[in-house]
Amino acid sequence: MISAEAMSIRQRKLERLRSGGLPRALEICSGAGGLSLGLQTAGFELSAHIEIDPEAARSYALNFANGRDPKSPWAMPRDMERVSAEKLVAELELKTSAADSFDVIAAGLPCQAFARIGRSKLRSVSGGEEDAYQKDPRASLYRRFLRYVEDTQPLAIIIENVPDILNFGGHNVPEEICEQLEAAGYSTGYTLLNAAYFGVPQIRERLFIVALARVLGETPRFPSPTHFLELPRGYEGSRRVALKHVDRKSGRFHEILTPLASLKAAIGARDALADLPRITEHVNDPKVIRRRKLIDKLPYRESKKGFSEYARLMRSWDGFASNVDTDGHLVRLTPRDFSIFAAMDHGADYPQARELAEEMFQQALRRKRLGSSSKNSAAYRNLRAEIVPPYDPKKFPNKWWKLDPAKPSRTLTAHMGKDTYSHIHYDGQQCRTVSVREAARLQSFPDGFVFAGAMNAAFRQIGNAVPPLLGLAVARILREQLDQAAKSAEQTDDRQVA
């Protein structure tokens, strides 16, 4: 049962919104700020954030300082397990208590223990323990988040994670979170949203929980798709596994909305990237790429056809506009594989890449006149190593993938910080993996958004982020509901006065 004190705090916050105050957001595990950008664009005030990764925290400060000193306590990295809401408020000198400082609390909690790909890695690191992912301390951070909710008494809550959090060793974690939030006086709901349905050039399915304090008189709503896409084979099966433990009778799960075929088509890779600089220096003059810094800028490409509506948005996002050039044009130098990249078909993955490499190797053997009798020679082994990637196609079928220019990208992951072969540029003449800025475009970060650190750190931050356009779609619905609640409260008071 909600206490009278908690009810009073929430009423004060609603009164503040009714008086015209902007809803103040605290984001936990903010990363570089993908969800924050969506919140800010929807009209939320970014009052504070918590992020443990120093480079991501620095990126956040560079993009959202809004007049604050980028080196101030507001910008420093923090561990959500080591800093309380009260300590955070004190360090930021907000001059209000933790309970009175924030109207919205959001979180993109770490997903490594929940995602199936992360579970495999944890199992490997632990020496084969099948339940290693369940012992990972990151799997229980949602309980720490619930403590923040208790301490800050927000009017609204947003949580984002991977779909597999719905089936965490047979346990539906969002259902548990919603049960606890309802006991604390919130109306709750959760669903899966695909970024491609909301104008992001990437097929990225994510779980969203929204909770609204009952004092608002609103129940959670989720955005309707704006773009049409027929999902590739395999997604339905993945959904079934994730949804296996969803209890439809609880009323908390919102059925996944299917986009209407009459909507405009999902954004493809060509529309997302075609106006960005053409990068060939990795082949023609690798020294240029080695000297190039993440902050170095190159001009946009010009075209008689102009550029796409999506590119226009990425170049003109309010507060992040970039008119003539942009940064982030770093790519990996992997000369062994340039010719393979060029020859791969659009949408092809590692098995085809390996076949092409084997063909190229046989051609090289003939040119060098090395026959089967040379298999044990150093010349044979060295030549093979120069041409053929060492990975087993049966074990790594999805390790490589070449973008299809007409379709959205596959999901970007934090692993791009170590390996970008999962996203090979569709332009075979450029024969390379995507650049940092191209990855940012595929995640819907505007071109004026900057990333701190070196190339690997930037890729990691991008892969970890909530796509800003997806965050914006969720944030807009939430802002509408907060505005409606404030308006309804004002009308109630007017009627009482009359």
N, C-alpha and C positions, 0 to 999 in steps of 0.2 A: 504494500500500500504506500502511495506517495505521501511524504510528510507535508505538513502545512508550510514549513520553511521552503521546501523545494517548489511547492506550488506558488508561493509568493515570489520567488526568484524568477520563475518563468513568466509570471504575470507582469513583472517589472520589465522584462525583456520585450514582451509583446507590446507594452505601453511605449517603449522606446521606439520600436519599429513604427507604431501608429503615429508617432510624432515626427516621422520622416528620417529617422536614423538608418544608415545602411546596415544590413546584417553583417556582423563581424565573424570571420571564420578563423578557426584554428585547424591546421592540417597536420596530422601526425604521419610520419613516414612519407613526407612530401616528395622525396626525390628532387629532381630538378624543377618540378612544378607543372606537370601536365594538367592535373586536375585543378591546381590553383589558377592556371591560366583560364580554364573554363569558368571557374567561380568568379574570377575578377571580371571577365568579359560579360558575365551575366549580372554584374552589379554588386558583388559581394566585396567587402573590405577584407583584405588579407592581413589580419591582425598579428598572427604568429604562426610559426611552423616548427616542427621537430623533424630533423633528418640526421642520421648518424654518419652517413658517407660525407667526408669533408669536401670532396669535389662537387657532389650534387648540392650540398648546402651552399657552396660558393656560387654555383650556377643560379640557384634560387635567389641569392642576394643580388647578383648582377642584373637579374631580370625584374625583380619585384621590390627593390629597395624603396622606390617612390619617395625619394628625398632623404631616406635614412642613410647613415654612414654604412657602406658595404662591409666595414670592419667592426661594426657595433655588435653588442650582444645579440641583437635581433638576428644577425646573420650567421652566428657561430653554429657548428654541428653539435647535435645533442643526441643522447641515447634515451629513448622513451622509457627504458627500464630504470634509468638512474636519475631522471628529473621528474619531479612531481608537477602538477598543474600550478600549485602555489609557488613553487620555486621558479618556474618559468615566468610567471607573472611578475614576481619580484625582480628577476634578472632583467626583464624588459622594461621595468619601471612603468607599468601600465596604470598605476595609482588606483586600481580596483582589485577586489578580491578575485580569486579564480572563478568563483561562481557567478560573478557579475561581468566578466570580461569578454565572453564569447557567446554568440547566438547559434553558431553552427560549428560542429566538429566533424572533420572528415579524415579518412585514412585509407591509404593504399597499403595495407599491411603486407609484410613479406610473404611471398607465395611459394618459396622454394620447397617447404615441407608439404605443401598441398598439391603442387603441380606434379603430374605423373613423371615428367622428364626430370624434375628435381628429386623425386623419390628414388629414381634409379641411381642417381648420382650419390645420394646419401647412403643407399644400400651398398654401393661399391666402396665408398670411403670407410664404412663401418666394418668392412670385411665380410659382407654378405648377409647382414641381419635383415630379415624381411620387414621387420617393423621399425627399422631405423628412423624412418621419416616421422613416426609417431613420437619418438623420443627427442626429436629436434626441438630445442627451446623456442624457436621461432613459431612453432605450431601453436603455442599457448599465448602469444602476444595479444590475441584478441581479448583475453581476460584483463590484461593490463590496460587495453583500450577502454574497456568497460569501466575501469576505475577512473579514467579521465572523464568519462561521461558523468559518473557520480559526482566528481569534484567540480565540474564546470556547468552542469545542469543546462545543456544546450536546448534550443527549441527544435533543432533539426540535426540529423546525423546521416552521413553518407559513408559507406564502406565499400571498397572495391577489392576484388580478388579474382583468382582463376576459378573456372567452373568446378574443378575437382575438389574444391573446399566443401562442395555439397556431398561428397562421398569420401570422407577422410577415414579410411579403414572401416567403412560401414556407418560412420557417424556424420550426420548432417549438421555441420558447424553453424551455418546461418540460421537454422531453425533454433538452435540453442541460444544464439545471440539475440534473436528476436524474442524468445521467451523471456529472457532476462530484461530486455528493454521494455517489454510490455508490463512486466511487474514493476518497473520504475516509472510507469505513466506515459508510455509512448505507444502510438499506433505504428505498426511495422509492415514491411513488405520487401520481397526480394525477387529478382528475376535475372535472366541472362540477356545481355545486350551485345549485338555484334557491331563493331566499329564501322564496318563497311556499309551498314544500313544508315549511317549518320554522316556520310560524306567523307569518311577517312579512307584513303586508298590502300586499305589493309584489312584482311579478314582476321579479325581479332575478337574472340568471344570472351566476355568477362561477366562475372557475377557482381551485381550491385544490390546492396541493402540500403533502404531508405527508412528512416524512422522519424516521426513527427510527434512532438509533445501534444498530448490530448488537449491542452489548453488552447491550441490553435483551431481545433474543430475541423481538422482536415485529415484525410487518410492518404497514404503515399500513392503517388502516381508516377508512371515512367513514360519517357518520350516515345512517340510513334515514329517508325522509320521514315526517313526522307528519301532514301535511295533503294532501288531494287537490285537484288542480286540473288541468283540461284546458287546456293552454297555447294561447293565441291563435294564429291562422294567422300564419305567418311565422317562428315560432321554430324550426321544424324546418329551414327553409332556412338560417337564420343559423347553426344548429348545424353543418349540413353544411359550410358554408364554413370555420368555425372548426376542425372536426375533419379537414379534408382531408389534413393532413400528420401525423396521429396514426398511429404505428406500433403496431398492436395486438400484434404479435409480440414487442415489447420487454417486455411484461408490466407496464409502468409505468402505463398508462392503465387506470383503473377505469371500467367501463361506467356510463353515467348511469342512476341508479335511477329508475324510474317509480312514482309513488305509487299505492297500491291505492285503488280506488274506494270501498272500505269505510271508509277513513279519514275523519275529520271534514273538512268543507269548508274550503278556504283562507279566510283572513280577508278580508272585504270592507271597503270604505272606510267604510260606515256603522257597522259594528261597531268600527272603529278610531277614529272621530272623533265619533260622535254625542253623547257626554257632554261634549265640550269646549265652551267658551263660544260662544254665537251672536254673531257679529260683523257688525254692520250700520252701525257708526259712520262707515265710509268713505263711505256714502251720506248718512246723516242729519246727521252733524256731523264732517266730515273733520279739523277742528282737534283732535279727541280723539285720532285716530290719529297725527297729527303730533306731539302732545305725549307720546304713550305711549312708554315705554322698554321695552327687551327684558326687563328684570327686573321690570316691573310685573306684578302678579298679578290674575287674575280668577277668580271662583268657578266650579266645575263646574256644568253644567246638571243640573237634577233631572228625573226621569222616573218615572212610576208603574210603568213596565215595568223600571226599574232600568237597569243598564248591562251591557255585554257582558263575557264572560270575558276577552277581550283587554284591554278598558279596565281591568278589575280588576287585571290583571297590570301594566299601565303605571302604575297608581296605587299599587301596593304592592310594587314591586321592592325587595328587601332592600338597604338603604342608600340608596335613591333614592325612598322613599315620599313621596306627595303626597296628603294627605287631603281638603282642602277647596278648594284652589285651585292654580293653576299659572301659569307665566309664558310668555313667547314669543308673545303675541297681537298681533303686528305683521303687517300685510298691505300690499301695494303699492296706492298710490292711482292708479288708472287709469280715471278717470271716463268717458272715451270708450267704454270697452268694457263697463261694468256691465250695460247693457241687453242686450248680446250674450250675456254670460255667463248672464244669467237665461233667455234664450230657447233656448240650446243644449240639445240632447238629451244624455242621459247617454252617455258613450263617444264623443261627437262630437269631431272635430278641426277644424283650421283651415279646410279648404274649406267646411264647413257654416257656420262662424263668418263667413266672408267673404260667403257667400250671404245670411245673415241681415242683415249690415251693409248690403249693397246694397239689400235690400228696405226697410230702415229709412231709407236715404238717399232712395230714391224717394218714400217716404211724406213725408219732410221737404220734399222739393222741391215736392210737391203742396200741402202746407200753406203754404209760402212763395210759392207760385205762380211757381216758377221752371221754365221749360220748357227744351226742348233748345236753344233759341236762346241760353240763358244760359250754355252750357258754358264759354265763354271768359271769363266774368266773374269778378271776385274773390269775389263773393258765393257763386257756385257752387263754386269751388275751396275756399273756406274752410269751407263747409258740409260738403263731402265729407271734408275733413281732420278735421272734428269727429266724424264718424260712422264712416268706413270705414278700417280698418287698411291700411297701405300695402304689406304683404307680398304677393308673388305666390303664390297657392295652389299653383301647380305646383312652385315651388321650395321652399316651406315647408309641405308637407302635414301635418307632425306638430308644427308650432310651438305650436299650442294643443291642449289636450285636457281634456275635462271628465270628472271621475271618475264611474265607475259605482258607485253605493252598494252593489251586491250583489257586486262583484268587487274583487280586489286592484288596487292602483294600478300604473301603468306605472313603470318605473325612474326613480328620482330621480337627478339628476346634479349635479355641482358648478356647472354653468351656472345653476342656480337662484339662485346668488348675483347673477346679472345679470338673470334673467328667469324668473318663476314661472308663465308662461302654459301651461307643459307640464302643470300640475296645477291645474285650476280646480275649486273646491268643487262637489260634487254638488248641494248645496242651492241651487237657482236663486234663492230669495228672498234669500239672502245675497250673490249675484251678485259673486263675488270669487275671486281665486286663494287658495291655501291659506296659512295663517299659518305662522310659524316652528314653533310647537308642533305644529301638524297635520303638517307635514313630518317633524318628529321622530318623531311617532307612526307615520307611514307607514314610517319607517326602523326602528322598534321601539326607539327610545330611550325610557326611562321618563321620567315627568313630572318627577321630581326631578333629572334631569340638566340642568345649566345650560350655556349657551353664551356665551362671551366675545365681545366686539365688538358691532357694530351688526347690523342686520337682514341685510344682504347677506353679511356674514362668517358669520353663523349658518347661512344657507341653504347657503353654500359648504361649510362643515364637515359639515353633515348629508348633502349630496349626495355628498361624498367618502368617507363612512364605510362601513365594513363593518357591515351590520345586526347589532346586538348579539345578537338571537336566533339568527341564522345563525352568528355567531361562537361563541355558547354551545354550539350543537349540535356543532360541530367540536371545541371545547375539552373537552366532556364525554367524547367518545370518546378523545381524547388522554390525559385524566386517568385514565380507566379503564385504558388501556394502560400508563401509567407506574406506576400502583398495582399492576397485575398483575405487571409486571416486577420491582418491588421485593419483592413477596410471593414470587415464584418464586425470587429470589436468596436470600431468607431461608430458604426451604424447602430449597434446595440446601445452604446452610451447615449447617442443622440435621441433614440427612442425613449430611454429612461428619463432623460432631461425633459423631453416634451411631455 
